[in-house]
Amino acid sequence: MSTLWRPLSSVFERMFEMKPTKKQLQTFAGLRAIVRTLRGPDGCPWDKVQTHESLRPYLLEETHEALAALDEGSMAGLREELGDVLLEVLLHVQIAEEHGDFTLEDVVFSISDKLVRRHPHVFADAVAETPEAVIEQWDRLKASEGGRRSALDGIPPSLPALAQAQAIQRRASRAGFKFQSLEQVWEALEEELSELRNAAEPQEQAREAGDALFAMANLARWYEADAEDALRGTCLGFSRIYRQMEETVAARGIDLEAAQTEAKLALWAEAKAARRAK
């Protein structure tokens, strides 16, 4: 634990011998003290046994819940979910401090130093007047810092597949490996869809389906659409319409499985119209 945090920590630990006030709970130092108390000798049995590895699924889950709040346009939800993400960050920091690996100050310095170093157009005399110029400068500075042998280094393999596909495509494109026109992108997609249609064996079909999805992600990128967000939005829309259709089917006593395709499509269209009317 850093010498800067130690006096604050002791103050807040004494404070937590009684129920803290709302004002105290609104401070960052207070949150840090809560996390340290939870991990302490008299803390929570669950929190005390957590490790970096055991917390991995919770960091991922809380991140996705924050994204869901964004999708829903819920600022109250986003506020709460960002707090949960912050908790995961502080738990990892606390565990690292206990093992002498790094401190919160190290984490803050790391990101602050990187932001200043890679924004010389703000903090120095470099010039980057467009978002595209900023990205190009960022990539150039990142490459010059060493440790990267490929333009694709640093892309997390744990990213959702569509997000990973677009990250790979962006990096390759910035390095010069890219189509020259939107028409070429469409041709590539159509070629992959044709190969998928003609695939005969399950293994080949799976491979061609992956190629087609990769090409589709690239097309979305050309349209400046985030493929992951686009598909998530479609899934959300489909789920809402389907639930609406389920209510109609249940109210009318319809056997959806036994219904003809035309009847199912009519029910879908009705549910879709009902959702739009709400």
N, C-alpha and C positions, 0 to 999 in steps of 0.2 A: 504494500500500500504506500502511496506517495506521501511525502512529508506535508505537502499542501493539503491533502485530504484528511490526514490524521486528526488535527485539532477540530475540524468541522465534524468528523465522525463521532468523536467522544461527546461533543456538545449534543448532537442529535440522538445518540444512544441514551444519554441521560434524559433527554426530552421524551423518549419513547417509553420510559418507565411508567409514564401516565399516558392517557389517550391524547394524541397530538391534536392541535387545533386545525381548522380548515386552512388557515394561512400557512401553517407549517407544512401541511401536506401539499401545498401548491409550489413548494420550492424544489429545485433539482437536488439540493443537498439532502432534503428530507427523503426524497425517493431513493437516493443512494443509501441512506441510513436504513431504510426499510429493507432493501435488498440485502444489505450486509447483516441485518438482524435476522432475516429469514434463513440465512446461511450459517448463522452463529450457533454456538453450543446450545442455547436455549431456543433455537429457532424452529422452523417447520420441518418435520421428519421427511417430507417429500423434497423440499427445496435443498436440504442439506446433502442429499445423496446424488443430486444431478451432476452431470458432466457435460463437457462440450458435445460429446457424441449423443448422449441421451436427449439433449435439447434440440438436436437437429430438426426432428419433425415438427416441433413447436414453432421454431423460427420460420419454417416454410409455411405452416398452417396460418400463423398470424399475418404473414406477408400476403397470402392469398385472401384472407379476410379483409385486409385493408384495401386490396384491389376490388373486392366485391362491394365494399362501401362506396368506392369511387364509381363503380358501374351503376350503383343504385342512386348516385347523386346525393347521398346522405352525409351531410357535414357532421351531424351528431355521431353517426356511425364511424366516419373517418377519424374523428377526434378520439373516439374510444379505441379504435383498432391501431392507430398510431401509438397510443399509449402502450398497448400490448406488445407492439414491435419494439418500442423503447425498452420495455421490461426485459425482453429477450436479449437485447444488446447489453444491458447492464448486468444481467446474470452471467453472460459470457465474460464480461470485463471482471466481475467479482471473482469468478473461478480462476481467471488468469492471474489476478493479483494475489490470490491465495497461494498459487504455485510459483509466484515470482517470475511469471512469463512476460507480462507487460502491465501497464497501468492505464487508467482512463486518460491521463494526460498524454500518454504515448499514442493512444488512438486518436485523440483530438489533434495532436501535432501532426500525425501522419496525413490525415485528410486535409488539414489546413495548409500544410506545406505543399501537398500535391496541387491543391486548387490555385495557390499563388504561382507555383512553378509552371503550371500548364495554362495560365491566363496572363501571359506576358503583355497582351494587348490591353489589359486592365491595370496590372501592377508594374509594368515596365514600359519600354518604348516600342514594342512590336505593334504591327498593324493587322487587324482582322475585322473587316467591316461587315461581314455577312455570316450567318450561321454556318454556311458551308465552309467558309474560310476558317472559322473557329474549329470545326471538326477536323479539317485537314491539318491545321497547326497542332491540334491535340494529338493526332495520330503520329505526326512527325516527332513531336517531343517525346511521346511515349516510347517510340522506337529508339530514339537517341539515348534513352536512359539505360539501355542495355537489358540483357536477360531474355530478350524476345528473338527467337530464331525464325518464327513464322508469323505471317500477318494474322493467323487464326489463333495464336497463343492468347490465353487469358479468357477464352469463351467458356463459361462454366458448363460442363457436360450435364449438370443437373437441371439446366434450363428446360422448360417445357419444349417439346419438339418443334413446334411452329416458331416460337421465339428464338430457339437455337438456329433454325434454318435461316431466318432473316438476319441474325447476327453474323452468321458465316457469310451470307451473301453480301452484306454491307462491307465486311472486312475485305473480302475478295474484290469487290467492286472498287473500293478505295485504292487497292493495290494495282488496279488496272485490268483485272480480269472481269469483264462485263460485256453485256450486249450493248449495241450502239443505238438501238431503237426499240420502241414499244412493240412494233410489229414483229421483231425477232423474238421478243419474250413470248408473245402469243403463239408464234410458230413452235417454239420449244414446248409450250404447254400442250398444244394440240398433238405434237409428236408423242409426248409421254402418254396422253390419254389414248391415242391410237394403239400404242404398245400395250397399255393396260387392257384395252378391249380385246386384243388378240392373244393375251397371255393365257396359256392352257393349264399349267400346273399350279397348285397352291403356292409353292415357294416362289415361282416366277410372278404370280399375281400379287403377292405381298411386296416383292421387290419393286414391281412396276407401280403399285399403289403409292409406295414411298417416293418414287421418282416424280409421280404426278403431283403429290402433295408439296414436294420441294419446289417444283416449277410453279405451282399455284401460289406458294408463299412469295416467290420472286415476283410474280405478277402483282400481288398485293403491295409489295414494296415499291414497285414502279408507280403504283397509284397512291403512294405515300400513306398506305393503310397498314396499321399494325395487325399482322395476321392473327396473333394470339387474341388481341382485344376484339377483332372482327368476329372471330369464331365464337368467342365467349359471349358476345352480344347476340349472335344468332342462336346459340344454345339457350340463353336466357329467354329470348323471344319465343322460341319453339316451346320451351317448358311452360310458359304462361298461356300460350294458345292451347297446348295439349291439356293442361289442367282445366281450362274453360270448356273444352270439348268433353272431358271426362264428366264434368258436372251436368252437361246436357244429356249425355248418354245415360247417366244414372237416373236423371229425372224422367226420361222417356222410356226407361227399361229396355234399352237397345243392347243387343249382344254385338259389341264392336268387332269381335273376332270373326263372327259369322256373317257380318254385313258385307255387301258387295263393295268393290273398289269405288264405284261411282257414289255410293251412299257415304262412304268414309270421307271422300273428297268434299262432298257437300257439307258434311258435319264440320270438317276442318275450315271450310270457307265461312261457315256461319260463326264458328268460334272466333275466327280471325276478325271478322267484322264486329263481333261483340266486344272483343278486346280493344279495338280501335275506338269504339264508341265510348269507352270508359274514360 
